[in-house]
Structure formats: structure tokens, C-alpha cells
Amino acid sequence: MLGQAMPVKQRLAAYYRAAAARGRGLLTRATTPWVREQLAAEIAQCDRMVEEIEGAAEPTPTDPRQKTNPAKRPAPK
């Protein structure tokens, strides 16, 4: 994929996935409860960011951006 640039959202998601993976690696070697808690919080934040980024990339059927406004009809007399 050297010849093609990745879209920004894919790059962001990849960054946060990699950061979470690095955090998980550090978590296995963490020795104090405070460090483990901080790493776990950062990992969770990275995971949420990935979900948010990927969720924004794929709108759901209930997403208001996908709804079309029906044509306005004149009020019945």
C-alpha cells in the first residue's frame, strides 16, 4: 500500500489500535496497581476511539444523516 495513501479515518483507527496494543504489552509487565489502572484506562480510551471512528465511518440505518425528508404535502382542508 506504499503507492496509495490511507484515508484519515483508517489511519486514526490504526493509530489507536496500535496504541492499545502497546498498552496491553506494557500492562503485562506493569508491577504496581496504579500503573495497571492507568494503562487499563488508556487502553479502554483507545478502544473507544477506534469504535467511535469506525462507527462514524459506517452510518447505521437509524443515523439521521441517512434519512431523507419526505416531501411536504399540503394540509388537508
N, C-alpha and C positions, 0 to 999 in steps of 0.2 A: 504494500500500500504506500510505497515511497512516492509514487507519482501523483497520488491523489491526496488532497487534504481532507481530514475528517471534519464533519460538521461540529460546530461548537458544543452542542449538547452531548454528542458522543464523547468528545474529549473531556468535558467536565465529568460525565459519568465514569469514564475510565480513570480519571484522576482520583475521584472519591473512592472507587473500588480499590485502587492500588493503595491509597492511604489507609483504608480499613484493613487491607491485608497486612500492611506493615504493622499496624497497631495490634493485630491479632498475633503476629510473630513476637512483638515486644511483650504482649500480655502473657505469653507462655513463660517468659523469663523474669517477669516482674516479681519482686520479693516482698514488697510492703503492700498492705491493704490500700493505702491512699493511692499509690501508683496504679494498682489494679483498677480501682474505682475510676480514676481519671482516664485511663486508657479505655475502659469499657464505655465511659460516657462519650469519648471522642469517636470510638468505633460505631456506636449507635447513631451519633450525629452524621457520620459519613454514610451509613446505610440509609438513613432518612433522606439525605441529599440525593443519593442515587435513585431512590424510589420517586422522589419529587421530580427529578429531571426526566426520568424515563416515563413517569406518569404524564408529564406535561407534553412529552413527545407523541403520546398516543391518546388523543381525546376519547373519552368514553361516550356512549350514546346519550348519557344524561348531561354531557358537557354543554353549557349554554352557547358556546361558540359554534356548535354544530346544528343548533336548532334554527329553523327558518321561521320567520314571522308569517303567519297566514295573511292572505290578502284581506284587507279590511272591507267588510261588507256594510252597505248602508243599513241603518237600523230599520227594523220592520215598522210599518205605520199602522 
